[in-house]
């Protein structure tokens, strides 16, 4: 890395990787980026939200999604927009 910029060799064939460890019982994934990846999205297991006040009502299930991104290729704002769009699915 020179001055926080990508080299031309690091810009070829960029990828975004998806990893899901939820089927292994993992709730959250904190992934490491390896070139030529520019980002990795980690999905955990689907869980039930905590019950409150013992009321029986239908609550949505929860899935933890994490994003690790190379800030030389993009910024945190775009990553946040991506996760917000993913959450709206």
Secondary structure, DSSP 8 states (H G I E B T S, - for coil): -BTTB--GGGSTT-EEEEEE-GGGT-S-------TTEEEEEEEEEEEE----TT------EEEEEEEEE-TTTS-HHHHHHHHHHHHT-
